[in-house]
Amino acid sequence: MELSRTTFLSGVSALVAATAVPAAAEPLSDVDPVAEARGTSAQALAFLRAGNYRFVRTGPRPWPTPLPPPAAPTPLPRRPTDRTPQRPWAALLTCADTRVAPEFVFDAGFGDLFVCRAAGNIADNDVTGSIEYAVAEFHAPLVVVVGHSGCGACDAAIKTFDGKLFPPANILAVVRAIMPAVSTVPHDDSDRLRHVVEHNARLTAAALAAGPILKPAIVSGRLHVTWGYHELKSGVVTIR
Ligand SMILES: [Zn+2]
C-alpha cells in the first residue's frame, strides 16, 4: 500500500505538531514498515558496497538486480514505467558534481536508490524534506551522505573562509552551509580539502539523523544514517 502525497504530507504535519509526544512511540505512517521495507540497514549497506565493488572492479551488474528479501515478485524492467515499483533500499545525498552519478557508482537499477543531489551535498529544507519523504513513505532503511574528492563547492567554501573568494548570488548560500565544516578543520591541515569534505558529510548526516522523522526510525532500529567519501581517482566509495 502506498500513501497519497496529501496523506503523507498531512502525516508529516501531524508528526511535527506532536513533537512533545515521545517520538519513538509514534508510527511514521499507517504503512507497516516491516512489511514494506525492501530490506534491513545492514543489507542495504552490503548492497551499496557490493555495487561500488562491481563499479570499480568488474563492470556492469547482471540484470535483473538481485534484491534483498523480500524480493520483488517479478523482475524489474530495464526501462522504468509508471508501474515500476518505487521501493528504494537506500536514500543518498551526494554532490551535484557530474562525476559522482550514484546509480553508476553503486551499480544500481531503477527503483533502487532515492537520490538527492546538491552542490557540496548540503541539506537545506527541501533536500531534508526529500530524504525524510524517502524514509517515511518508502521506508528506505539506509541514508548515506556522500562527499567526494576534489569537491568544488567545499573548495569554494575554504577559499571564502580564507577571504580569497566572494561567491555571488545564491552560490553564497551553498558556501555558507559548508562553513561549519570549514571552521573546524585547521587552516594548516596538510589534507584540508579532504577533511572538510569528510567533516561536511559527517555533519550533514548528523543533522539529518536528528530530524523528527529519521530520529524515531533510528531509535526503532529500522534506519541507519551514515556518511561516505567517494575517491574519484579510484572510484571507491568508503562508507563509514
Ligand atoms: Zn562536489
Boltz pocket constraint, residues with backbone or C-beta under 6 A from the ligand:
constraints:
  - pocket:
      binder: B
      contacts: [[A, 95], [A, 96], [A, 97], [A, 119], [A, 120], [A, 121], [A, 148], [A, 150], [A, 151], [A, 152], [A, 153], [A, 154]]
      max_distance: 6.0
